[in-house]
Amino acid sequence: MAKLKAAVLLLAAAATAHADWAILSTGFEPGGAGVVHRHAVLENATAGGRAVVDLAIFAAKSCTLRIIQNQDGANNLAEAMVREKCLAGVNGGYFDADFAPIGLRIVDGQMIAPLQRGRLITGALTASARGVQIVRVREFSRKQRVNAAIQCGPFLVDLGKHVRGLDDSHVARRTFAATGTSDRALIGVCSEVSLAELANILATNQLAEDLKIQRAINLDGGSSSAFWFAHESGGAFSISEQKNVRDFVGIVAK
């Protein structure tokens, strides 16, 4: 019984530590078509760690998402965003050693790679006339007219709450996408954290005013992680990837 109590106390302490991420400072910069760059610094008072999050937040009524291919790895994120006249973007999904996409890809309404079943690629980020959505694999229907889709995972937030059971041991840079209230969505990047920590950061902190994240999903992270945002006044904020990637997710005006 004593051992059981000790284990329960240990789990409770760990859960508290994960939930203790709090925002230290935030800033924002406007972009085109109402897209906003939100920069936030957070601290875990219990564990002593810090994290930096950059988001590109947009309304689905004025913007949508495009999946931009980079089959030969010739372009980095910044180059692709400028060429495709995007307002903001991040790196895309998983790919194999031959640079082939792992999981569903729909580019400009055309299926490039089919849906797959896998332990990590449990959902898809999609854009259609219905807006921007994050769906589980079982929820995806090809009967819907989807203009853009990228399969990725794991899920980080669902129904406004962090997903339990995520890895808490491996720390790396992360990129992700999320959908929230008021028909808004976002793409973003976070400095070195575990998947469990990122899920808690997104679920327990209001990183943008009047936006409560309902669903969030992980994109290809680590050395693939990249973020780019075009300032309304000119120039861009950029976090470069450390290796060539297969595709990008860009925000474009409708």
C-alpha positions in Angstrom: 0.0 0.0 0.0 2.9 2.4 0.8 4.4 1.7 -2.5 1.1 2.4 -4.3 0.7 5.7 -2.4 4.2 6.7 -3.4 3.5 5.9 -7.0 0.3 7.9 -7.0 2.1 10.9 -5.4 4.8 10.7 -8.0 2.3 10.7 -10.9 0.5 13.6 -9.4 3.7 15.6 -9.0 4.6 14.8 -12.6 1.2 15.9 -13.9 1.5 19.1 -11.9 4.9 19.8 -13.4 3.7 19.3 -16.9 0.8 21.7 -16.3 2.9 24.5 -14.8 3.8 26.1 -18.1 2.9 29.8 -17.8 3.4 32.7 -20.3 6.2 35.2 -19.3 5.8 37.5 -22.3 4.1 37.8 -25.6 4.3 40.1 -28.7 2.7 40.3 -32.0 3.3 41.5 -35.5 0.5 41.9 -38.2 0.9 40.3 -41.6 -1.2 40.4 -44.8 -4.9 39.4 -45.0 -5.3 39.6 -41.2 -2.6 36.9 -40.4 -0.9 37.7 -37.1 2.5 36.5 -35.8 2.4 35.8 -32.1 5.6 35.3 -30.2 5.4 33.9 -26.7 8.0 33.0 -24.0 6.8 30.4 -21.4 8.3 29.1 -18.3 7.8 25.9 -16.3 8.1 27.2 -12.7 8.2 23.6 -11.3 10.8 22.1 -13.6 12.6 25.3 -14.4 12.4 25.0 -18.2 11.6 27.6 -20.8 10.0 27.4 -24.2 9.6 29.9 -27.0 6.6 29.6 -29.3 5.9 31.4 -32.6 2.5 31.2 -34.2 0.9 32.4 -37.4 -2.8 32.8 -36.6 -5.4 33.3 -39.3 -9.1 33.4 -40.0 -10.4 30.7 -42.3 -12.8 33.2 -43.9 -9.9 35.2 -45.4 -7.1 32.7 -45.7 -6.6 29.0 -46.4 -3.7 26.5 -46.4 -1.7 25.1 -49.3 0.6 22.1 -49.4 3.7 23.0 -51.4 5.9 20.2 -52.8 9.6 20.2 -52.6 10.3 16.9 -54.2 14.0 17.4 -54.9 14.7 19.4 -51.7 15.9 22.3 -53.9 14.2 25.0 -51.8 14.2 25.9 -48.2 11.0 27.2 -46.5 11.8 30.9 -46.9 12.5 30.4 -50.7 9.3 28.4 -51.2 7.2 30.9 -49.3 8.4 33.9 -51.3 8.0 32.0 -54.6 4.4 30.9 -53.8 3.4 34.3 -52.4 2.5 32.8 -49.0 1.8 34.9 -45.9 3.4 32.4 -43.5 4.4 28.8 -43.4 6.1 25.8 -41.7 7.7 22.6 -42.8 5.3 19.8 -43.7 5.0 16.1 -42.9 7.1 12.9 -42.7 9.1 11.5 -45.6 11.3 8.5 -46.2 15.0 8.1 -47.2 14.0 8.3 -50.8 12.2 11.6 -50.2 8.8 10.1 -50.8 6.0 11.4 -48.6 4.8 9.2 -45.7 1.0 9.4 -45.5 -1.7 11.4 -47.3 -0.8 14.4 -49.4 -3.3 16.4 -51.4 -1.9 19.3 -53.4 -4.1 21.8 -55.2 -6.9 19.2 -55.1 -4.8 16.3 -56.5 -3.9 13.3 -54.4 -0.1 12.9 -54.5 0.2 10.1 -51.9 -2.6 8.0 -50.3 -3.8 7.7 -46.7 -1.7 5.3 -44.6 -2.2 3.6 -41.2 0.6 4.2 -38.7 1.3 4.6 -35.0 2.4 8.3 -35.3 0.4 9.5 -38.4 -2.9 9.4 -36.7 -4.6 12.4 -38.3 -4.5 14.9 -41.1 -4.5 18.7 -41.6 -7.0 19.6 -44.3 -8.2 22.7 -46.1 -11.4 22.8 -48.2 -14.4 25.1 -48.9 -15.6 24.1 -45.4 -12.5 25.7 -43.8 -9.4 24.3 -42.2 -9.8 21.2 -40.2 -7.7 18.6 -38.2 -9.3 15.2 -38.5 -8.4 11.7 -37.3 -7.6 9.1 -39.9 -11.0 7.4 -39.4 -12.8 10.8 -39.9 -11.2 11.6 -43.2 -13.4 11.0 -46.3 -12.2 11.3 -49.9 -15.8 12.1 -50.9 -15.2 15.6 -49.5 -13.6 18.0 -51.9 -10.4 18.7 -50.2 -7.9 21.2 -51.7 -5.0 20.5 -49.4 -4.2 17.7 -46.9 -1.2 16.4 -45.1 -1.2 13.4 -42.9 0.8 13.7 -39.7 0.7 13.2 -36.0 0.4 12.4 -33.2 -2.6 14.4 -32.0 -1.5 16.9 -29.3 -4.9 18.4 -28.3 -8.4 17.1 -28.8 -11.6 18.6 -27.5 -9.6 21.4 -26.0 -7.6 19.1 -23.7 -4.1 17.7 -24.0 -3.8 14.1 -25.3 -2.6 11.8 -22.6 0.2 9.2 -23.0 2.4 11.3 -25.3 6.2 10.8 -25.1 7.8 12.9 -22.4 11.4 11.8 -22.7 12.6 13.0 -26.1 13.1 16.8 -26.4 13.3 18.5 -29.8 12.1 21.5 -31.8 8.5 21.0 -32.8 6.2 22.3 -35.6 2.5 21.9 -35.4 -0.9 23.0 -36.6 -4.1 23.8 -34.6 -7.7 24.8 -35.0 -9.6 26.8 -32.5 -12.6 28.9 -31.7 -14.0 31.7 -33.9 -13.2 29.9 -37.1 -9.5 30.5 -36.6 -6.5 28.3 -37.1 -2.8 28.5 -36.7 0.6 26.9 -37.6 3.5 27.2 -35.3 6.9 26.2 -34.0 8.2 25.6 -30.5 11.7 25.4 -29.1 13.0 22.2 -27.6 10.3 20.4 -25.7 8.8 16.9 -25.5 5.5 16.0 -27.2 3.8 15.9 -23.8 5.1 19.3 -22.8 4.0 20.8 -26.1 0.5 19.4 -25.7 0.2 20.9 -22.3 1.5 24.3 -23.5 -1.1 24.4 -26.3 -4.0 23.1 -24.1 -3.4 25.1 -20.9 -2.3 28.5 -22.2 -4.2 31.0 -24.2 -1.4 31.9 -26.6 -3.7 34.2 -28.7 -6.5 36.5 -27.5 -10.0 35.0 -27.9 -8.6 31.8 -29.3 -9.0 28.5 -27.4 -7.3 25.6 -29.2 -9.7 22.7 -29.8 -7.4 20.4 -31.8 -3.7 20.4 -32.4 -1.5 18.0 -34.3 2.3 17.5 -34.6 4.1 18.0 -37.9 7.6 16.7 -38.7 9.9 18.1 -36.0 13.5 18.1 -35.0 15.9 19.3 -37.6 13.0 19.6 -40.1 11.3 22.3 -38.0 11.0 25.7 -39.7 8.8 28.8 -39.5 8.4 31.8 -41.8 6.2 34.9 -41.5 5.9 37.9 -43.9 5.5 41.2 -42.0 2.9 43.6 -43.2 5.5 46.4 -43.2 7.9 44.3 -45.3 10.6 41.8 -44.5 10.1 38.5 -42.8 10.6 36.6 -39.5 12.3 33.3 -40.2 13.5 30.2 -38.3 15.3 28.0 -40.8 15.2 24.2 -41.0 18.5 22.3 -40.5 17.9 19.8 -43.3 16.0 19.6 -46.6 12.4 18.6 -46.3 9.8 17.1 -48.7 7.0 19.7 -48.4 5.7 22.8 -46.7 2.4 24.1 -45.3 1.7 27.7 -46.4 -1.0 30.2 -45.5 -2.4 32.0 -48.5 -5.1 34.7 -48.9 -8.3 33.5 -50.5 
